[in-house]
Amino acid sequence: MLKALFQNRVVSTLVIAGMLSITAISIMKTPDVMILKRISAHAIQFMILLLGAGLFFLIIDQRRLLLTAFGCVAALCLHFKRVANINLIQPVKTAEPVLMVAQTSTTDLAEHWQSSVNTLIRAQADILSIIDLTPDWETLLSERLDKVYPYRSFNTRIDNYGTAIFSKYPVVRTDTLNLQDIPHLKSTIEIPGGLQAYVYSFNTEPPLFRKSLLQLRNQLKNLSLDITKQPVPVITTGNFNLDQFADEIQDFRASAGLYDSRKSMSPSLFNPTNHIFYSKSFECLRFNNLYDSASVRIGIIGEYQFIKNSNRETD
């Protein structure tokens, strides 16, 4: 039956075009099926495959399939541009205060911990958000970072859900947000110039199954509700265990009113799940990966400029 089906050129063309279109649509709005969720995490690679398919159809002179494949690529490019918050005009650095924020985990620091900690210090971030904090790591990091980061807040645990915020500026208030028995650290940082910023350090379990995915969605929903209550500019960091194009991340950003610091997309098989999101009171001047002396990726860092007339705390 399949052989007879594909002997008809028109039918086979429609079938292949339909498969290409379904692939693109599934990437842009992934159904609630775990295998499709995992496949869609490699959206960039699938877009490159669609581009390659289009070139193949060009070589064999299949114009309808060529247009379909390139149309899918164009649709995905527009989708990625929209969800990644990519602007063609980069923000210009002004006289407004700037905040540099780095995010890492003790898991990423562990392999070459001395070199990695030195890299964090040399990065000259104003705020460090560190997850997976255990008592041993709290002691070690406190000793190594004490001179550079005199202010800190901890939520130390013996499991992988401990978090810490190290700051060059005073931490005037610290609290924990408990979401389904997982605590997330949140601190108010006092910035020179009469400004304050609310910093969240978020960590969660990877959504390996549908149940854990639903739990993560609920956590993100409650986190967004808490963020919208804050009267000062917000920066949210951590390991969300979802890539930047995941539907859950897009819904979270939209409901919390946050922007993505990551403006580029990597064609590699590695999909970063740690993010730094920021509210509309900031603009992101730059965003980079952090590498230690052995060229091992240990985290991310972003530079955020307060927008003029943003919310100032004068109390």
N, C-alpha and C positions, 0 to 999 in steps of 0.2 A: 504493500500500500504506500509506504513512504517512498519507495523507488518510483512508483507511478506518479506520486505527487510532485516529486522534484524533476520529473521529466518535462513537466509543464513549466516553461521558463517564467511565465507571468506569475504563476502561483508561487514558485520557489523564490522569486524576487520579493513578492509580498510577505512571505514567511520570514525571510532574512531581514527585510526592512522592519517588520514588526518586532523581531527579536532585538534588533539594535535599539529601537525606540523604547521598548520595555526596559532594557538595560539602563538607558539614560534616565527614564522616569523613576525607576526604582532607586537610583542613586540620589536623585533630587528629593524624593519623598519615599523613604524606605518603609515598607510594610513592617508590621510588628512580628516579624519572623526572625529568630536569633541568627540563623545561618545567613540571611540577607543582611542583617545588621553588621555581621562580621565582614561580609563581602564589601559592603558599602564603605567600610572604614578605609578601603583602598581605592577611593573614588578617583584620585589623580591617576593611578595606574590604569584604571578602566578607561579614563578619558584618552590616555595615550594609546591604548589598544584600539579605541574607536578611530583615532586619528590614523593609526597604522592600517586599519581596515579600509578607511577611505582612500588611502594611497594605493592599497592593493586593488581596490575596485577601479581606480583610475588607470592602473596598468592594464587590467583585463577589459577595460572599456565597458564597465557596468555603470552607466551614468546615474540611473535612479538610485542604486545602492550608494554610489559616491555621494550624491546630494543628501541622502538619508544619514549616512555616517557623519559627514561634515556638519549637517544640521544638528545632530546630537551633540557633537563637540562644541558647536557654537552655543547651544542651550546650556550645556554644562559650564562653559566659561562664564556666561552671564549669571548662572546660579552661584558659582564660586565667588564671583566679584561681589554679588549682593550679600551673601552670608558672611564673607570674610571681611567686610567693612574696608575694602580696598579703595583708597582715594588716589587719584592721579596727582593731586597737588599735596605735597608734604607740608606739614605744619612748620612754621618758621619760629625759631627760638627768639624769645623776647626778654624783657626785663622781669617778667613774672617768675615767681618761685618755681623751682623744679624739684621733683622728687624721683629718686632712682630706687627701684624696687627689684630685688632678686628673689627667685624661688628655687628651692632645691629640696632634696630629701637625704636623710642619713644613708639610705640605700645607695644613692648615687655617689655619696661622698666616701663610702666605706672602702672601695678598692684601693685608692691612693689617698687616704684621708689627710695626711699632712700636706701634700701638694694641693689637694682640693680645697682645704681650708685656707691655704695661702692664696689660692685663686680667688676665693670669695672676698678676702681682704683687699686684694689688688683691684678687684672690680669696682671698689669704692661706692657700693650701693648705700643708700641712706637707710634702707630697711631690708632685712633678710627674713624671708618666710621659709621655715624649715619644718618638714613633716617627717613622720616615722620616728619621733623623738622618744627615746627610752632614757631611764635614769643615767646610764653610763654615758650616753651621748650628751645629756644635759650638762654633766660635770665637765666633760672634755671640751665642749663648745664654749661653755662659760669661761673656762680658763683661757682658751685661745682667742676669744673674741672680746674679752672684757675691756681692753684698752680702747678698741675702736668702736665698740657698741656698748656703751655703759647702761643703756636702758633695754629692758627685755621683759617679755611675758611668756610664761610656760604653761603648757597643759601636758605634763609628762605622764606617760603610761608605759606599762610593761609590754603592751601589744604594739601593733603598728599604727595606732591612731593618735599617738602623741604629736603635738605641734608646738612650735616656738616662733616668736617674733622678736628679732634683735633690731634695735633702732639706735641711730645716732641722735635722735630727737626724743624728748620726754614722752613716755607712754602715760597719758593722764587717766586712762580708764581701760580696764580689761574685763572681758566677760567670755563665757562659753555658750555656744548655741548647740544644744543637744538635739540631734535629728536621728531618731530611731536608734538610740543608745550609742550613737557615735558623736563625741563632742568636737566642735569646731571652734577654734580660737578667733576672737575678734577684739581688736584694740583700737583705741582712739589715740592718734599721734598728733602732738602739737608741733606745728611747722613754724619756723621763723617768719615773721610778717603778719602775725595774727590769724594764721590759718590752722585748720585741723583737717585731718584725713582719717577715715575709718578703714582699717585694714582687716580683711578676713583671711584666715589660713584654713583651707578646706582640704579634707582628705576623705576618701571613701573606698569601698570595695569595688573591684572590677566586676562589671555586669556579665558574668559568665552564663547565666541562665535567665529565663524570662522573669522569675521571681526577683532576682537581684536587680534586674533592669528596672522593674516597677518600683523597687525600693529606692533606687538612685533617682528616678524621676520624682518621687515624693520628696526626697531630700532636697533636690534642686528647687522644687516648687516652694518648700518652706524657707529655703535660703533666700530665694528671690523676694518673698514676702518680708523677710527681716531686713533685707537691703533697702527696700523701698521706704522703710520707716526711718531711715537715717537722715538727719538734717544736714550732714556735711558730706563732702566728696568721698566716694568709696572706691577702693581698690580691692579686688577679690583675687586671691592667688591659691594655687594648690594643684593637686593631681585629681582631675575629674574622671579619669579612666574612660574618657570619650574624646574622639578627635574633634577638631574645630568645626567640621561640617555635619556632625551628628545632629539629628533632629532635636534631641533633648538639650543639647547645648544652644541651639538656635532659639528654642522656646524659652530657655532660662534667661538668655541674654535679652530677649524681647520683653519678658515680663519684669526683669530687674532693671531695665534701662541701661545696660552695660555694652561697652564696645570691646572688640577683640584686639589685643596688641599685635597678634601675629598677622602680618600683611602679606606674607609670601606662602607658597605651597611647595612642599618637597615631593619630588617624584620617587623618592626612595621607598622601600618597603616599611621603613620605620615611621610610624605615625605618632607624633608627640601627643600625649594626653595631659601634660601639665600646661596650665594657662595662667595668664595675668589679664584680667578684665578690669576695665575702668569706667567710671561714670562720666556723664556729659560735662562735668566741671573740669575735666582734664582733656589734654590732647597728647597723643603719644608721639614723641620726637624720634625715638628709635627703639628697636627691639632686637635682641640677639640671643643666641645660645651661648652658654658658658662652657668652656673646655678647660680641663686641667693641663698640667705640663706634659702629660702623656697623650694628649688629644682625645681624652675621654669626655663625653658630654656629661656635665654634672648638674645642669640647670638652665635657667633662662633669666634674662635681665631686661628691664625696660626703663625708659626715661620719660617721665610724665610732667608736663607743664600745666600749671594752673591757668585756666582761662580767665582773662580779665573780668572782674566783677563777679567771680564765682563766690560761693557761699563762704563768708568769713565769720569765724567765731570770735567774738569780742568779750565774751563773759570771763 
